[in-house]
Amino acid sequence: MAPETNTTFLAELPLFAGLDAAARARLESMVEARELAAGSYLFRQGDPSTFVFAVQAGRLEAVAEGDGGPTLLRVLSPGDVGGLTSMVVAKGRSATLRALDPARVLTIPKPRFLELLHSTPALAEAMIAALSDKVRTKTVQVASLLGAEARATPPVAVFDAKPYDRDFFELHVGDGLGFRYFEARLGPDTVELAKGHRVVCPFVNDHLDRSVIEGLAAHGVGLIALRCAGYNNVDLAAAEAHGISVVRVPAYSPHAVAEHAVALLLALNRKTHRAYNRVREGNFSLAGLVGFDLHGRTAGVIGLGKIGRCLAEILVGFGMRVLAHDPYPDETYARDAGLELTTLDELLKASDVVSLHSPLLPSTHHLINAARIATMKQGVVLINTSRGGLVDAAALIDGLKSGQIGAAGLDVYEEESDYFFQDRSDRVIADDLLARLMTFNNVIITSHQAFLTEEALGNIAATTAGSIREFLAGRRRDELTHRVPPPTTN
Ligand code: NAD
């Protein structure tokens, strides 16, 4: 880029806007452009302050290292100017600046900048204005951090919290981040609990409809930090309308979920759950426990995203022929992984095992229904570790009764929210479909536990804490790394 362009860019910034032609000409001779690769540093905390700078392209993060670890202070984007304080106060850099994207930064060496400052009243005035603005912003930030409510209340309300959530989230407490744990789920009756918190952290069965979002907005909540991948339980349009950001954990361990799908498949096929009970009762008979070799059989993976891919690779390892269906197929990946991409109809017709890994969307609700079950292979094993709403439970029961479905492994159930994650052993089960499913000896139901590994819980807590720190540090909504974008209106 030509130096004139650099000066033109600088001249449009408020700091330099008042310079006359002579001062601009001098500025032109001072500017040096630096290209930064993503991940590289402009300077590190403690380095001597030798230049003032303006970001011309890309984004940089300012991170301060404290006793409690690194804290994201802000993200600088094109037009942001930095290093002004250290032009008038002799001190080293107070933070580390690292490029988040390929970035271009214009720098002016300190002695040259001071020369210009001393000789140009317009620059001195603009400098005072810029520094005053900075002081005002910092004062507001500090006041909000030190406010009585903030001191008394940790910023994050974690709903539907279990002991294992607490264990992993507590590892991230410090530097203004703290959690209050509520066993209750977030919903219309519990939204009052969010009062005084800037962030709520719900899970899969919390219910954030429009009325709950309105309640959160009224209580000053600015961020919904979902500690799961799916976001079908949040009214995103309402959140957008109330200026509340939504973030999620896009991937915490696809392996955990895929491996649980395999656990269900192996247990059902080899009837391990029945063998275990028999042997405990002193019954060592093998009658009724015949399974089949997975090797050489055909598996159908519906939804070839992160989890579907992990599962497909495991099943290829078993020596299965693996069919996959995804409306947005990655043909190169499928070919390299040894998978056959196909239509949903063909997959259902040909597969001995069908595993669901697509998200729950209006278009995938009851993807597995009576009509589709009728087209599946007699005796097919159906595994659902994705979302309960993908399967019409009544149709599944009919399929199991007729033998069309040979076995079902369900980690999710459409109406799970009244039961899953809770000890309901002292009450009767009022849900007739769930109760009927539980009676089949060829059905294994687990309580939405596919994600429950140390690795996944650690990743969930770390990603969620990182998103919350970004928010607390003042990142703009569209700069939150794991933001769930609002729905498009067309
Ligand atoms: P992902 O976004 O990486 O992959 C989803 C895939 O489904 C994408 O490739 C998408 O193109 C595809 N898809 C969309 N519509 C489809 C359709 N109509 N038919 C077939 N495929 C379709 O998501 P992921 O991380 O692999 O997770 C998959 C699902 O697993 C999530 O939506 C979530 O509901 C569920 N999940 C469950 C648990 C658990 O503990 N049981 C944990 C994490 C995720």
Residues whose N, C-alpha, C, O or C-beta is under 5 A from the ligand:
A	BS01	NAD	A229 G230 P250 V257 I302 G303 L304 G305 K306 I307 G308 H325 D326 P327 Y328 H357 S358 P359 L360 T364 T385 S386 R387 D411 H448 Q449 A450 F451
